[in-house]
Amino acid sequence: MPLFKRRTEGKPGEWYYCLKHQRVEEGPECRAADRFGPYATREEASHAMETARERNLEWETDPKWHDAPRGEDRGTP
């Protein structure tokens, strides 16, 4: 008996953005590694790539997450 059951149908109201097909899907149609979500609305899911870019930029520019001491250039060995 498997420990986890594979869910074959998505739940109504769960929205995902499929990276492989570059489209919004209701319920998980594609595998987890190929999607972002769940999102509360179709509209939120349609902006998944923009949201990811914004969050990545925030993370990359957050001084709390930089390992190099102040004044050191991170690009040089």
mmCIF file of the N, C-alpha and C atoms, coordinates in Angstrom:
data_MODEL
# 
_entry.id   MODEL 
# 
loop_
_atom_site.group_PDB 
_atom_site.id 
_atom_site.type_symbol 
_atom_site.label_atom_id 
_atom_site.label_alt_id 
_atom_site.label_comp_id 
_atom_site.label_asym_id 
_atom_site.label_entity_id 
_atom_site.label_seq_id 
_atom_site.pdbx_PDB_ins_code 
_atom_site.Cartn_x 
_atom_site.Cartn_y 
_atom_site.Cartn_z 
_atom_site.occupancy 
_atom_site.B_iso_or_equiv 
_atom_site.pdbx_formal_charge 
_atom_site.auth_seq_id 
_atom_site.auth_comp_id 
_atom_site.auth_asym_id 
_atom_site.auth_atom_id 
_atom_site.pdbx_PDB_model_num 
ATOM 1   N N  . MET A 1 1  ? 0.837   -1.180 0.000   1.00 0.00 ? 1  MET A N  1 
ATOM 2   C CA . MET A 1 1  ? 0.000   0.000  0.000   1.00 0.00 ? 1  MET A CA 1 
ATOM 3   C C  . MET A 1 1  ? 0.885   1.247  0.000   1.00 0.00 ? 1  MET A C  1 
ATOM 4   N N  . PRO A 1 2  ? 0.682   2.166  -0.953  1.00 0.00 ? 2  PRO A N  1 
ATOM 5   C CA . PRO A 1 2  ? 1.511   3.358  -1.016  1.00 0.00 ? 2  PRO A CA 1 
ATOM 6   C C  . PRO A 1 2  ? 1.259   4.276  0.174   1.00 0.00 ? 2  PRO A C  1 
ATOM 7   N N  . LEU A 1 3  ? 2.308   4.932  0.571   1.00 0.00 ? 3  LEU A N  1 
ATOM 8   C CA . LEU A 1 3  ? 2.211   5.857  1.691   1.00 0.00 ? 3  LEU A CA 1 
ATOM 9   C C  . LEU A 1 3  ? 1.406   7.097  1.313   1.00 0.00 ? 3  LEU A C  1 
ATOM 10  N N  . PHE A 1 4  ? 1.611   7.590  0.098   1.00 0.00 ? 4  PHE A N  1 
ATOM 11  C CA . PHE A 1 4  ? 0.887   8.758  -0.375  1.00 0.00 ? 4  PHE A CA 1 
ATOM 12  C C  . PHE A 1 4  ? 0.080   8.379  -1.602  1.00 0.00 ? 4  PHE A C  1 
ATOM 13  N N  . LYS A 1 5  ? -1.154  8.806  -1.637  1.00 0.00 ? 5  LYS A N  1 
ATOM 14  C CA . LYS A 1 5  ? -1.976  8.561  -2.820  1.00 0.00 ? 5  LYS A CA 1 
ATOM 15  C C  . LYS A 1 5  ? -1.728  9.671  -3.823  1.00 0.00 ? 5  LYS A C  1 
ATOM 16  N N  . ARG A 1 6  ? -1.626  9.295  -5.059  1.00 0.00 ? 6  ARG A N  1 
ATOM 17  C CA . ARG A 1 6  ? -1.451  10.288 -6.110  1.00 0.00 ? 6  ARG A CA 1 
ATOM 18  C C  . ARG A 1 6  ? -2.823  10.868 -6.448  1.00 0.00 ? 6  ARG A C  1 
ATOM 19  N N  . ARG A 1 7  ? -2.935  12.162 -6.309  1.00 0.00 ? 7  ARG A N  1 
ATOM 20  C CA . ARG A 1 7  ? -4.197  12.819 -6.613  1.00 0.00 ? 7  ARG A CA 1 
ATOM 21  C C  . ARG A 1 7  ? -4.313  12.974 -8.122  1.00 0.00 ? 7  ARG A C  1 
ATOM 22  N N  . THR A 1 8  ? -5.345  12.425 -8.685  1.00 0.00 ? 8  THR A N  1 
ATOM 23  C CA . THR A 1 8  ? -5.499  12.468 -10.134 1.00 0.00 ? 8  THR A CA 1 
ATOM 24  C C  . THR A 1 8  ? -6.330  13.654 -10.592 1.00 0.00 ? 8  THR A C  1 
ATOM 25  N N  . GLU A 1 9  ? -7.187  14.175 -9.728  1.00 0.00 ? 9  GLU A N  1 
ATOM 26  C CA . GLU A 1 9  ? -8.014  15.313 -10.094 1.00 0.00 ? 9  GLU A CA 1 
ATOM 27  C C  . GLU A 1 9  ? -7.670  16.496 -9.217  1.00 0.00 ? 9  GLU A C  1 
ATOM 28  N N  . GLY A 1 10 ? -7.719  17.659 -9.808  1.00 0.00 ? 10 GLY A N  1 
ATOM 29  C CA . GLY A 1 10 ? -7.491  18.866 -9.033  1.00 0.00 ? 10 GLY A CA 1 
ATOM 30  C C  . GLY A 1 10 ? -8.741  19.283 -8.299  1.00 0.00 ? 10 GLY A C  1 
ATOM 31  N N  . LYS A 1 11 ? -8.554  20.118 -7.320  1.00 0.00 ? 11 LYS A N  1 
ATOM 32  C CA . LYS A 1 11 ? -9.687  20.659 -6.572  1.00 0.00 ? 11 LYS A CA 1 
ATOM 33  C C  . LYS A 1 11 ? -10.215 21.889 -7.294  1.00 0.00 ? 11 LYS A C  1 
ATOM 34  N N  . PRO A 1 12 ? -11.513 22.012 -7.411  1.00 0.00 ? 12 PRO A N  1 
ATOM 35  C CA . PRO A 1 12 ? -12.053 23.248 -7.984  1.00 0.00 ? 12 PRO A CA 1 
ATOM 36  C C  . PRO A 1 12 ? -11.631 24.440 -7.132  1.00 0.00 ? 12 PRO A C  1 
ATOM 37  N N  . GLY A 1 13 ? -11.255 25.517 -7.776  1.00 0.00 ? 13 GLY A N  1 
ATOM 38  C CA . GLY A 1 13 ? -10.839 26.704 -7.050  1.00 0.00 ? 13 GLY A CA 1 
ATOM 39  C C  . GLY A 1 13 ? -9.351  26.789 -6.796  1.00 0.00 ? 13 GLY A C  1 
ATOM 40  N N  . GLU A 1 14 ? -8.601  25.741 -7.090  1.00 0.00 ? 14 GLU A N  1 
ATOM 41  C CA . GLU A 1 14 ? -7.139  25.782 -7.001  1.00 0.00 ? 14 GLU A CA 1 
ATOM 42  C C  . GLU A 1 14 ? -6.614  26.090 -8.398  1.00 0.00 ? 14 GLU A C  1 
ATOM 43  N N  . TRP A 1 15 ? -5.838  27.134 -8.497  1.00 0.00 ? 15 TRP A N  1 
ATOM 44  C CA . TRP A 1 15 ? -5.297  27.540 -9.793  1.00 0.00 ? 15 TRP A CA 1 
ATOM 45  C C  . TRP A 1 15 ? -3.786  27.424 -9.775  1.00 0.00 ? 15 TRP A C  1 
ATOM 46  N N  . TYR A 1 16 ? -3.239  26.975 -10.886 1.00 0.00 ? 16 TYR A N  1 
ATOM 47  C CA . TYR A 1 16 ? -1.799  26.770 -11.030 1.00 0.00 ? 16 TYR A CA 1 
ATOM 48  C C  . TYR A 1 16 ? -1.336  27.388 -12.341 1.00 0.00 ? 16 TYR A C  1 
ATOM 49  N N  . TYR A 1 17 ? -0.044  27.706 -12.388 1.00 0.00 ? 17 TYR A N  1 
ATOM 50  C CA . TYR A 1 17 ? 0.558   28.128 -13.645 1.00 0.00 ? 17 TYR A CA 1 
ATOM 51  C C  . TYR A 1 17 ? 1.526   27.036 -14.062 1.00 0.00 ? 17 TYR A C  1 
ATOM 52  N N  . CYS A 1 18 ? 1.283   26.433 -15.223 1.00 0.00 ? 18 CYS A N  1 
ATOM 53  C CA . CYS A 1 18 ? 2.127   25.356 -15.731 1.00 0.00 ? 18 CYS A CA 1 
ATOM 54  C C  . CYS A 1 18 ? 3.301   25.960 -16.489 1.00 0.00 ? 18 CYS A C  1 
ATOM 55  N N  . LEU A 1 19 ? 4.510   25.667 -16.022 1.00 0.00 ? 19 LEU A N  1 
ATOM 56  C CA . LEU A 1 19 ? 5.720   26.181 -16.655 1.00 0.00 ? 19 LEU A CA 1 
ATOM 57  C C  . LEU A 1 19 ? 5.988   25.489 -17.986 1.00 0.00 ? 19 LEU A C  1 
ATOM 58  N N  . LYS A 1 20 ? 5.627   24.228 -18.063 1.00 0.00 ? 20 LYS A N  1 
ATOM 59  C CA . LYS A 1 20 ? 5.877   23.450 -19.281 1.00 0.00 ? 20 LYS A CA 1 
ATOM 60  C C  . LYS A 1 20 ? 4.994   23.927 -20.443 1.00 0.00 ? 20 LYS A C  1 
ATOM 61  N N  . HIS A 1 21 ? 3.713   24.147 -20.157 1.00 0.00 ? 21 HIS A N  1 
ATOM 62  C CA . HIS A 1 21 ? 2.759   24.541 -21.201 1.00 0.00 ? 21 HIS A CA 1 
ATOM 63  C C  . HIS A 1 21 ? 2.496   26.045 -21.236 1.00 0.00 ? 21 HIS A C  1 
ATOM 64  N N  . GLN A 1 22 ? 3.058   26.765 -20.255 1.00 0.00 ? 22 GLN A N  1 
ATOM 65  C CA . GLN A 1 22 ? 2.910   28.220 -20.139 1.00 0.00 ? 22 GLN A CA 1 
ATOM 66  C C  . GLN A 1 22 ? 1.451   28.640 -20.190 1.00 0.00 ? 22 GLN A C  1 
ATOM 67  N N  . ARG A 1 23 ? 0.667   28.028 -19.288 1.00 0.00 ? 23 ARG A N  1 
ATOM 68  C CA . ARG A 1 23 ? -0.755  28.355 -19.224 1.00 0.00 ? 23 ARG A CA 1 
ATOM 69  C C  . ARG A 1 23 ? -1.273  28.158 -17.800 1.00 0.00 ? 23 ARG A C  1 
ATOM 70  N N  . VAL A 1 24 ? -2.430  28.752 -17.537 1.00 0.00 ? 24 VAL A N  1 
ATOM 71  C CA . VAL A 1 24 ? -3.104  28.618 -16.250 1.00 0.00 ? 24 VAL A CA 1 
ATOM 72  C C  . VAL A 1 24 ? -3.978  27.368 -16.298 1.00 0.00 ? 24 VAL A C  1 
ATOM 73  N N  . GLU A 1 25 ? -3.957  26.620 -15.192 1.00 0.00 ? 25 GLU A N  1 
ATOM 74  C CA . GLU A 1 25 ? -4.756  25.390 -15.103 1.00 0.00 ? 25 GLU A CA 1 
ATOM 75  C C  . GLU A 1 25 ? -5.549  25.399 -13.796 1.00 0.00 ? 25 GLU A C  1 
ATOM 76  N N  . GLU A 1 26 ? -6.780  24.918 -13.849 1.00 0.00 ? 26 GLU A N  1 
ATOM 77  C CA . GLU A 1 26 ? -7.555  24.763 -12.624 1.00 0.00 ? 26 GLU A CA 1 
ATOM 78  C C  . GLU A 1 26 ? -7.304  23.362 -12.104 1.00 0.00 ? 26 GLU A C  1 
ATOM 79  N N  . GLY A 1 27 ? -6.825  23.291 -10.873 1.00 0.00 ? 27 GLY A N  1 
ATOM 80  C CA . GLY A 1 27 ? -6.443  21.983 -10.327 1.00 0.00 ? 27 GLY A CA 1 
ATOM 81  C C  . GLY A 1 27 ? -5.129  21.567 -10.950 1.00 0.00 ? 27 GLY A C  1 
ATOM 82  N N  . PRO A 1 28 ? -4.345  20.771 -10.262 1.00 0.00 ? 28 PRO A N  1 
ATOM 83  C CA . PRO A 1 28 ? -3.051  20.386 -10.830 1.00 0.00 ? 28 PRO A CA 1 
ATOM 84  C C  . PRO A 1 28 ? -3.213  19.380 -11.966 1.00 0.00 ? 28 PRO A C  1 
ATOM 85  N N  . GLU A 1 29 ? -2.960  19.840 -13.176 1.00 0.00 ? 29 GLU A N  1 
ATOM 86  C CA . GLU A 1 29 ? -3.008  18.940 -14.327 1.00 0.00 ? 29 GLU A CA 1 
ATOM 87  C C  . GLU A 1 29 ? -1.625  18.374 -14.624 1.00 0.00 ? 29 GLU A C  1 
ATOM 88  N N  . CYS A 1 30 ? -0.603  19.182 -14.393 1.00 0.00 ? 30 CYS A N  1 
ATOM 89  C CA . CYS A 1 30 ? 0.763   18.751 -14.678 1.00 0.00 ? 30 CYS A CA 1 
ATOM 90  C C  . CYS A 1 30 ? 1.496   18.434 -13.380 1.00 0.00 ? 30 CYS A C  1 
ATOM 91  N N  . ARG A 1 31 ? 2.654   17.800 -13.503 1.00 0.00 ? 31 ARG A N  1 
ATOM 92  C CA . ARG A 1 31 ? 3.404   17.397 -12.313 1.00 0.00 ? 31 ARG A CA 1 
ATOM 93  C C  . ARG A 1 31 ? 3.894   18.619 -11.534 1.00 0.00 ? 31 ARG A C  1 
ATOM 94  N N  . ALA A 1 32 ? 4.105   18.423 -10.248 1.00 0.00 ? 32 ALA A N  1 
ATOM 95  C CA . ALA A 1 32 ? 4.444   19.519 -9.345  1.00 0.00 ? 32 ALA A CA 1 
ATOM 96  C C  . ALA A 1 32 ? 5.705   20.265 -9.766  1.00 0.00 ? 32 ALA A C  1 
ATOM 97  N N  . ALA A 1 33 ? 6.691   19.569 -10.298 1.00 0.00 ? 33 ALA A N  1 
ATOM 98  C CA . ALA A 1 33 ? 7.945   20.208 -10.699 1.00 0.00 ? 33 ALA A CA 1 
ATOM 99  C C  . ALA A 1 33 ? 7.748   21.176 -11.865 1.00 0.00 ? 33 ALA A C  1 
ATOM 100 N N  . ASP A 1 34 ? 6.625   21.068 -12.566 1.00 0.00 ? 34 ASP A N  1 
ATOM 101 C CA . ASP A 1 34 ? 6.367   21.893 -13.741 1.00 0.00 ? 34 ASP A CA 1 
ATOM 102 C C  . ASP A 1 34 ? 5.347   22.991 -13.496 1.00 0.00 ? 34 ASP A C  1 
ATOM 103 N N  . ARG A 1 35 ? 5.048   23.306 -12.229 1.00 0.00 ? 35 ARG A N  1 
ATOM 104 C CA . ARG A 1 35 ? 4.009   24.303 -11.993 1.00 0.00 ? 35 ARG A CA 1 
ATOM 105 C C  . ARG A 1 35 ? 4.290   25.157 -10.762 1.00 0.00 ? 35 ARG A C  1 
ATOM 106 N N  . PHE A 1 36 ? 3.677   26.344 -10.769 1.00 0.00 ? 36 PHE A N  1 
ATOM 107 C CA . PHE A 1 36 ? 3.641   27.223 -9.612  1.00 0.00 ? 36 PHE A CA 1 
ATOM 108 C C  . PHE A 1 36 ? 2.222   27.195 -9.074  1.00 0.00 ? 36 PHE A C  1 
ATOM 109 N N  . GLY A 1 37 ? 2.075   27.297 -7.778  1.00 0.00 ? 37 GLY A N  1 
ATOM 110 C CA . GLY A 1 37 ? 0.736   27.368 -7.199  1.00 0.00 ? 37 GLY A CA 1 
ATOM 111 C C  . GLY A 1 37 ? 0.620   26.489 -5.989  1.00 0.00 ? 37 GLY A C  1 
ATOM 112 N N  . PRO A 1 38 ? -0.528  26.405 -5.404  1.00 0.00 ? 38 PRO A N  1 
ATOM 113 C CA . PRO A 1 38 ? -1.815  26.906 -5.900  1.00 0.00 ? 38 PRO A CA 1 
ATOM 114 C C  . PRO A 1 38 ? -2.005  28.389 -5.615  1.00 0.00 ? 38 PRO A C  1 
ATOM 115 N N  . TYR A 1 39 ? -2.809  29.009 -6.456  1.00 0.00 ? 39 TYR A N  1 
ATOM 116 C CA . TYR A 1 39 ? -3.223  30.389 -6.305  1.00 0.00 ? 39 TYR A CA 1 
ATOM 117 C C  . TYR A 1 39 ? -4.723  30.397 -6.038  1.00 0.00 ? 39 TYR A C  1 
ATOM 118 N N  . ALA A 1 40 ? -5.189  31.445 -5.385  1.00 0.00 ? 40 ALA A N  1 
ATOM 119 C CA . ALA A 1 40 ? -6.603  31.553 -5.017  1.00 0.00 ? 40 ALA A CA 1 
ATOM 120 C C  . ALA A 1 40 ? -7.498  31.857 -6.213  1.00 0.00 ? 40 ALA A C  1 
ATOM 121 N N  . THR A 1 41 ? -6.939  32.567 -7.206  1.00 0.00 ? 41 THR A N  1 
ATOM 122 C CA . THR A 1 41 ? -7.753  32.952 -8.360  1.00 0.00 ? 41 THR A CA 1 
ATOM 123 C C  . THR A 1 41 ? -7.005  32.681 -9.662  1.00 0.00 ? 41 THR A C  1 
ATOM 124 N N  . ARG A 1 42 ? -7.774  32.629 -10.730 1.00 0.00 ? 42 ARG A N  1 
ATOM 125 C CA . ARG A 1 42 ? -7.196  32.468 -12.066 1.00 0.00 ? 42 ARG A CA 1 
ATOM 126 C C  . ARG A 1 42 ? -6.294  33.666 -12.394 1.00 0.00 ? 42 ARG A C  1 
ATOM 127 N N  . GLU A 1 43 ? -6.738  34.845 -11.990 1.00 0.00 ? 43 GLU A N  1 
ATOM 128 C CA . GLU A 1 43 ? -5.981  36.067 -12.243 1.00 0.00 ? 43 GLU A CA 1 
ATOM 129 C C  . GLU A 1 43 ? -4.609  36.019 -11.580 1.00 0.00 ? 43 GLU A C  1 
ATOM 130 N N  . GLU A 1 44 ? -4.556  35.595 -10.313 1.00 0.00 ? 44 GLU A N  1 
ATOM 131 C CA . GLU A 1 44 ? -3.274  35.464 -9.608  1.00 0.00 ? 44 GLU A CA 1 
ATOM 132 C C  . GLU A 1 44 ? -2.354  34.500 -10.341 1.00 0.00 ? 44 GLU A C  1 
ATOM 133 N N  . ALA A 1 45 ? -2.891  33.375 -10.756 1.00 0.00 ? 45 ALA A N  1 
ATOM 134 C CA . ALA A 1 45 ? -2.092  32.367 -11.454 1.00 0.00 ? 45 ALA A CA 1 
ATOM 135 C C  . ALA A 1 45 ? -1.579  32.895 -12.788 1.00 0.00 ? 45 ALA A C  1 
ATOM 136 N N  . SER A 1 46 ? -2.360  33.729 -13.448 1.00 0.00 ? 46 SER A N  1 
ATOM 137 C CA . SER A 1 46 ? -1.927  34.266 -14.745 1.00 0.00 ? 46 SER A CA 1 
ATOM 138 C C  . SER A 1 46 ? -0.736  35.215 -14.606 1.00 0.00 ? 46 SER A C  1 
ATOM 139 N N  . HIS A 1 47 ? -0.519  35.738 -13.386 1.00 0.00 ? 47 HIS A N  1 
ATOM 140 C CA . HIS A 1 47 ? 0.614   36.633 -13.136 1.00 0.00 ? 47 HIS A CA 1 
ATOM 141 C C  . HIS A 1 47 ? 1.753   35.924 -12.404 1.00 0.00 ? 47 HIS A C  1 
ATOM 142 N N  . ALA A 1 48 ? 1.767   34.613 -12.420 1.00 0.00 ? 48 ALA A N  1 
ATOM 143 C CA . ALA A 1 48 ? 2.753   33.829 -11.662 1.00 0.00 ? 48 ALA A CA 1 
ATOM 144 C C  . ALA A 1 48 ? 4.190   34.161 -12.046 1.00 0.00 ? 48 ALA A C  1 
ATOM 145 N N  . MET A 1 49 ? 4.473   34.308 -13.314 1.00 0.00 ? 49 MET A N  1 
ATOM 146 C CA . MET A 1 49 ? 5.846   34.587 -13.737 1.00 0.00 ? 49 MET A CA 1 
ATOM 147 C C  . MET A 1 49 ? 6.278   35.988 -13.305 1.00 0.00 ? 49 MET A C  1 
ATOM 148 N N  . GLU A 1 50 ? 5.384   36.960 -13.374 1.00 0.00 ? 50 GLU A N  1 
ATOM 149 C CA . GLU A 1 50 ? 5.704   38.308 -12.911 1.00 0.00 ? 50 GLU A CA 1 
ATOM 150 C C  . GLU A 1 50 ? 5.970   38.297 -11.408 1.00 0.00 ? 50 GLU A C  1 
ATOM 151 N N  . THR A 1 51 ? 5.124   37.596 -10.676 1.00 0.00 ? 51 THR A N  1 
ATOM 152 C CA . THR A 1 51 ? 5.287   37.492 -9.222  1.00 0.00 ? 51 THR A CA 1 
ATOM 153 C C  . THR A 1 51 ? 6.622   36.842 -8.889  1.00 0.00 ? 51 THR A C  1 
ATOM 154 N N  . ALA A 1 52 ? 6.984   35.793 -9.602  1.00 0.00 ? 52 ALA A N  1 
ATOM 155 C CA . ALA A 1 52 ? 8.259   35.105 -9.356  1.00 0.00 ? 52 ALA A CA 1 
ATOM 156 C C  . ALA A 1 52 ? 9.436   36.034 -9.640  1.00 0.00 ? 52 ALA A C  1 
ATOM 157 N N  . ARG A 1 53 ? 9.377   36.792 -10.736 1.00 0.00 ? 53 ARG A N  1 
ATOM 158 C CA . ARG A 1 53 ? 10.452  37.741 -11.065 1.00 0.00 ? 53 ARG A CA 1 
ATOM 159 C C  . ARG A 1 53 ? 10.593  38.802 -9.971  1.00 0.00 ? 53 ARG A C  1 
ATOM 160 N N  . GLU A 1 54 ? 9.462   39.329 -9.513  1.00 0.00 ? 54 GLU A N  1 
ATOM 161 C CA . GLU A 1 54 ? 9.498   40.351 -8.460  1.00 0.00 ? 54 GLU A CA 1 
ATOM 162 C C  . GLU A 1 54 ? 10.093  39.786 -7.171  1.00 0.00 ? 54 GLU A C  1 
ATOM 163 N N  . ARG A 1 55 ? 9.678   38.590 -6.792  1.00 0.00 ? 55 ARG A N  1 
ATOM 164 C CA . ARG A 1 55 ? 10.197  37.982 -5.568  1.00 0.00 ? 55 ARG A CA 1 
ATOM 165 C C  . ARG A 1 55 ? 11.678  37.655 -5.690  1.00 0.00 ? 55 ARG A C  1 
ATOM 166 N N  . ASN A 1 56 ? 12.105  37.191 -6.853  1.00 0.00 ? 56 ASN A N  1 
ATOM 167 C CA . ASN A 1 56 ? 13.529  36.904 -7.065  1.00 0.00 ? 56 ASN A CA 1 
ATOM 168 C C  . ASN A 1 56 ? 14.355  38.180 -6.945  1.00 0.00 ? 56 ASN A C  1 
ATOM 169 N N  . LEU A 1 57 ? 13.869  39.260 -7.521  1.00 0.00 ? 57 LEU A N  1 
ATOM 170 C CA . LEU A 1 57 ? 14.580  40.527 -7.452  1.00 0.00 ? 57 LEU A CA 1 
ATOM 171 C C  . LEU A 1 57 ? 14.669  41.014 -6.007  1.00 0.00 ? 57 LEU A C  1 
ATOM 172 N N  . GLU A 1 58 ? 13.568  40.910 -5.273  1.00 0.00 ? 58 GLU A N  1 
ATOM 173 C CA . GLU A 1 58 ? 13.577  41.295 -3.858  1.00 0.00 ? 58 GLU A CA 1 
ATOM 174 C C  . GLU A 1 58 ? 14.611  40.472 -3.083  1.00 0.00 ? 58 GLU A C  1 
ATOM 175 N N  . TRP A 1 59 ? 14.652  39.198 -3.338  1.00 0.00 ? 59 TRP A N  1 
ATOM 176 C CA . TRP A 1 59 ? 15.582  38.312 -2.634  1.00 0.00 ? 59 TRP A CA 1 
ATOM 177 C C  . TRP A 1 59 ? 17.031  38.640 -3.009  1.00 0.00 ? 59 TRP A C  1 
ATOM 178 N N  . GLU A 1 60 ? 17.276  38.863 -4.299  1.00 0.00 ? 60 GLU A N  1 
ATOM 179 C CA . GLU A 1 60 ? 18.635  39.142 -4.754  1.00 0.00 ? 60 GLU A CA 1 
ATOM 180 C C  . GLU A 1 60 ? 19.168  40.473 -4.231  1.00 0.00 ? 60 GLU A C  1 
ATOM 181 N N  . THR A 1 61 ? 18.290  41.411 -3.964  1.00 0.00 ? 61 THR A N  1 
ATOM 182 C CA . THR A 1 61 ? 18.724  42.727 -3.509  1.00 0.00 ? 61 THR A CA 1 
ATOM 183 C C  . THR A 1 61 ? 18.541  42.920 -2.003  1.00 0.00 ? 61 THR A C  1 
ATOM 184 N N  . ASP A 1 62 ? 18.118  41.909 -1.288  1.00 0.00 ? 62 ASP A N  1 
ATOM 185 C CA . ASP A 1 62 ? 17.925  41.999 0.155   1.00 0.00 ? 62 ASP A CA 1 
ATOM 186 C C  . ASP A 1 62 ? 19.277  41.880 0.849   1.00 0.00 ? 62 ASP A C  1 
ATOM 187 N N  . PRO A 1 63 ? 19.712  42.921 1.562   1.00 0.00 ? 63 PRO A N  1 
ATOM 188 C CA . PRO A 1 63 ? 21.036  42.880 2.193   1.00 0.00 ? 63 PRO A CA 1 
ATOM 189 C C  . PRO A 1 63 ? 21.165  41.790 3.262   1.00 0.00 ? 63 PRO A C  1 
ATOM 190 N N  . LYS A 1 64 ? 20.080  41.324 3.820   1.00 0.00 ? 64 LYS A N  1 
ATOM 191 C CA . LYS A 1 64 ? 20.149  40.269 4.840   1.00 0.00 ? 64 LYS A CA 1 
ATOM 192 C C  . LYS A 1 64 ? 20.619  38.935 4.256   1.00 0.00 ? 64 LYS A C  1 
ATOM 193 N N  . TRP A 1 65 ? 20.487  38.760 2.939   1.00 0.00 ? 65 TRP A N  1 
ATOM 194 C CA . TRP A 1 65 ? 20.811  37.470 2.324   1.00 0.00 ? 65 TRP A CA 1 
ATOM 195 C C  . TRP A 1 65 ? 22.147  37.444 1.615   1.00 0.00 ? 65 TRP A C  1 
ATOM 196 N N  . HIS A 1 66 ? 22.910  38.504 1.702   1.00 0.00 ? 66 HIS A N  1 
ATOM 197 C CA . HIS A 1 66 ? 24.223  38.529 1.061   1.00 0.00 ? 66 HIS A CA 1 
ATOM 198 C C  . HIS A 1 66 ? 25.269  37.998 2.029   1.00 0.00 ? 66 HIS A C  1 
ATOM 199 N N  . ASP A 1 67 ? 26.080  37.053 1.558   1.00 0.00 ? 67 ASP A N  1 
ATOM 200 C CA . ASP A 1 67 ? 27.099  36.430 2.399   1.00 0.00 ? 67 ASP A CA 1 
ATOM 201 C C  . ASP A 1 67 ? 28.371  37.269 2.505   1.00 0.00 ? 67 ASP A C  1 
ATOM 202 N N  . ALA A 1 68 ? 28.666  38.053 1.482   1.00 0.00 ? 68 ALA A N  1 
ATOM 203 C CA . ALA A 1 68 ? 29.904  38.828 1.478   1.00 0.00 ? 68 ALA A CA 1 
ATOM 204 C C  . ALA A 1 68 ? 29.774  40.007 2.435   1.00 0.00 ? 68 ALA A C  1 
ATOM 205 N N  . PRO A 1 69 ? 30.831  40.273 3.190   1.00 0.00 ? 69 PRO A N  1 
ATOM 206 C CA . PRO A 1 69 ? 30.808  41.446 4.066   1.00 0.00 ? 69 PRO A CA 1 
ATOM 207 C C  . PRO A 1 69 ? 30.672  42.720 3.240   1.00 0.00 ? 69 PRO A C  1 
ATOM 208 N N  . ARG A 1 70 ? 30.185  43.765 3.851   1.00 0.00 ? 70 ARG A N  1 
ATOM 209 C CA . ARG A 1 70 ? 30.021  45.028 3.152   1.00 0.00 ? 70 ARG A CA 1 
ATOM 210 C C  . ARG A 1 70 ? 31.334  45.490 2.534   1.00 0.00 ? 70 ARG A C  1 
ATOM 211 N N  . GLY A 1 71 ? 31.241  46.020 1.325   1.00 0.00 ? 71 GLY A N  1 
ATOM 212 C CA . GLY A 1 71 ? 32.427  46.531 0.654   1.00 0.00 ? 71 GLY A CA 1 
ATOM 213 C C  . GLY A 1 71 ? 33.135  45.502 -0.199  1.00 0.00 ? 71 GLY A C  1 
ATOM 214 N N  . GLU A 1 72 ? 32.850  44.231 -0.022  1.00 0.00 ? 72 GLU A N  1 
ATOM 215 C CA . GLU A 1 72 ? 33.474  43.183 -0.842  1.00 0.00 ? 72 GLU A CA 1 
ATOM 216 C C  . GLU A 1 72 ? 32.646  42.954 -2.087  1.00 0.00 ? 72 GLU A C  1 
ATOM 217 N N  . ASP A 1 73 ? 33.325  42.748 -3.196  1.00 0.00 ? 73 ASP A N  1 
ATOM 218 C CA . ASP A 1 73 ? 32.650  42.437 -4.446  1.00 0.00 ? 73 ASP A CA 1 
ATOM 219 C C  . ASP A 1 73 ? 32.389  40.942 -4.492  1.00 0.00 ? 73 ASP A C  1 
ATOM 220 N N  . ARG A 1 74 ? 31.131  40.557 -4.681  1.00 0.00 ? 74 ARG A N  1 
ATOM 221 C CA . ARG A 1 74 ? 30.770  39.143 -4.704  1.00 0.00 ? 74 ARG A CA 1 
ATOM 222 C C  . ARG A 1 74 ? 31.199  38.467 -5.996  1.00 0.00 ? 74 ARG A C  1 
ATOM 223 N N  . GLY A 1 75 ? 31.504  39.236 -7.042  1.00 0.00 ? 75 GLY A N  1 
ATOM 224 C CA . GLY A 1 75 ? 31.836  38.637 -8.320  1.00 0.00 ? 75 GLY A CA 1 
ATOM 225 C C  . GLY A 1 75 ? 33.281  38.220 -8.473  1.00 0.00 ? 75 GLY A C  1 
ATOM 226 N N  . THR A 1 76 ? 34.157  38.616 -7.568  1.00 0.00 ? 76 THR A N  1 
ATOM 227 C CA . THR A 1 76 ? 35.565  38.253 -7.694  1.00 0.00 ? 76 THR A CA 1 
ATOM 228 C C  . THR A 1 76 ? 35.934  37.180 -6.687  1.00 0.00 ? 76 THR A C  1 
ATOM 229 N N  . PRO A 1 77 ? 36.806  36.253 -7.081  1.00 0.00 ? 77 PRO A N  1 
ATOM 230 C CA . PRO A 1 77 ? 37.194  35.175 -6.162  1.00 0.00 ? 77 PRO A CA 1 
ATOM 231 C C  . PRO A 1 77 ? 38.127  35.633 -5.076  1.00 0.00 ? 77 PRO A C  1 
# 
